[in-house]
Amino acid sequence: MSEFSITSPDFEDGGEIPKEFGYKNGNNIPGIELHDAPAGTIATAMIMDDPDAMAAVGKVWVHWLSTTDGAGELFNEGKNDFGEIGYGGPAPPDKRHTYIFKVYALDVIPDVAEGFSKQELEDAMKGHIIAEAKLTGTYAP
């Protein structure tokens, strides 16, 4: 049996995220592919954040929050720490940072409104996570 996973055709796990996906360099959304969602998956949720930002700005910086239906179609997006709804690419203020794309297979569609926060999404997912997977990439200013 295959394991639930997330990959990108644009960069390898642990590899360099190309410049065009950076916030100030085009802010293009990298391709994201989910594999082998477990039985019972009704929706998925993704959190992309930068834990290295803690040292630079005093918090884990949220870059992207999204939910999809079971077919993988975008359902809803949250507000990133740039104050925008949707994707906000890497933008390290000091040095190379690691970005984590965490995806969760859920047994419900999360009850969150467009522009939701990371905390609201985490609260809506509680008790409904079937599986999780992650993809990491690095980006330097």
Legacy VTK file of the C-alpha trace (Angstrom):
# vtk DataFile Version 3.0
C-alpha trace
ASCII
DATASET POLYDATA
POINTS 141 float
0.000 0.000 0.000
1.312 3.438 -0.903
1.616 6.169 1.658
-0.107 9.562 1.523
2.420 12.073 0.203
2.890 15.517 -1.333
5.316 16.393 -4.134
5.968 19.265 -6.498
7.045 19.081 -10.140
8.853 22.386 -9.525
11.312 21.335 -6.785
12.524 18.238 -4.961
11.721 17.592 -1.305
14.419 19.409 0.664
15.609 21.220 -2.462
15.740 24.836 -3.571
12.411 26.474 -4.444
12.957 28.312 -7.773
13.049 32.108 -7.612
9.831 32.661 -9.603
7.850 31.225 -6.688
9.186 33.904 -4.307
6.899 36.661 -3.064
8.984 39.419 -4.680
9.962 37.445 -7.803
6.637 36.702 -9.483
4.805 35.041 -6.580
3.875 32.141 -8.881
2.277 29.172 -7.151
4.382 25.999 -7.386
2.707 22.856 -8.612
1.487 20.707 -5.744
0.574 17.060 -6.227
-1.039 14.838 -3.615
-0.627 11.083 -3.841
-2.529 8.156 -2.350
-5.059 9.933 -0.159
-6.408 7.335 2.275
-9.899 5.871 2.042
-12.456 8.139 3.674
-10.764 11.376 2.575
-13.470 13.989 1.953
-11.167 17.020 1.751
-7.596 18.131 2.237
-6.106 21.157 3.928
-2.675 22.650 3.420
-0.563 24.945 5.547
2.627 26.409 4.072
4.733 28.194 6.624
8.260 29.290 7.492
9.396 28.208 10.965
12.799 29.882 10.387
11.013 33.260 10.475
10.759 32.856 14.264
14.360 34.054 14.632
13.913 36.961 12.199
10.397 38.237 12.961
9.415 36.458 16.177
6.772 34.097 14.737
6.244 31.220 12.335
5.246 33.044 9.143
2.169 31.674 7.343
2.526 31.781 3.547
-0.485 29.816 2.327
-3.617 28.220 3.753
-5.954 26.252 1.511
-8.592 23.562 1.513
-9.645 21.314 -1.349
-12.507 18.914 -1.873
-11.914 15.192 -2.287
-11.281 15.628 -6.034
-8.453 18.066 -5.301
-10.327 21.143 -6.500
-9.528 24.336 -4.583
-12.360 24.970 -2.168
-11.248 27.831 0.057
-8.168 29.885 0.920
-7.085 31.557 4.114
-5.249 34.770 4.898
-1.457 34.633 4.908
0.808 36.754 7.097
1.223 39.278 4.273
-2.454 40.107 4.995
-3.619 38.632 1.686
-5.936 35.754 0.836
-4.150 32.977 -1.036
-0.522 32.196 -1.771
2.305 34.428 -0.578
5.625 33.009 -1.713
8.902 32.730 0.151
10.399 36.055 1.250
13.152 35.442 3.789
14.277 38.756 5.324
17.761 37.621 6.289
19.113 34.288 5.018
18.070 30.955 3.520
14.875 29.670 5.137
13.107 26.311 4.994
9.454 26.322 3.940
7.137 23.503 4.926
4.045 22.500 2.943
1.937 20.360 5.301
-1.114 18.630 3.875
-3.818 16.892 5.866
-6.314 14.293 4.618
-9.621 15.006 6.375
-12.869 13.121 6.867
-14.877 16.383 6.576
-14.708 19.628 4.638
-13.390 22.115 7.227
-15.999 24.625 8.323
-13.998 27.787 7.663
-14.888 30.936 5.723
-12.716 32.453 2.974
-9.863 34.369 4.626
-9.632 31.973 7.586
-6.605 32.022 9.905
-4.201 29.175 10.615
-5.737 28.816 14.087
-9.268 28.624 12.663
-8.164 25.911 10.234
-6.369 23.936 12.940
-9.465 24.154 15.166
-11.726 22.976 12.297
-9.422 20.008 11.570
-9.272 18.760 15.181
-10.463 15.179 15.357
-10.813 14.914 11.561
-7.244 14.258 10.378
-6.904 10.840 8.719
-3.323 11.285 7.493
-0.730 13.992 6.964
2.271 14.526 4.732
4.835 17.239 4.204
7.125 18.685 1.574
9.992 21.038 2.356
11.939 23.456 0.235
14.487 26.184 0.841
14.697 29.723 -0.487
17.354 32.405 -0.101
16.930 36.170 -0.582
LINES 1 142
141 0 1 2 3 4 5 6 7 8 9 10 11 12 13 14 15 16 17 18 19 20 21 22 23 24 25 26 27 28 29 30 31 32 33 34 35 36 37 38 39 40 41 42 43 44 45 46 47 48 49 50 51 52 53 54 55 56 57 58 59 60 61 62 63 64 65 66 67 68 69 70 71 72 73 74 75 76 77 78 79 80 81 82 83 84 85 86 87 88 89 90 91 92 93 94 95 96 97 98 99 100 101 102 103 104 105 106 107 108 109 110 111 112 113 114 115 116 117 118 119 120 121 122 123 124 125 126 127 128 129 130 131 132 133 134 135 136 137 138 139 140
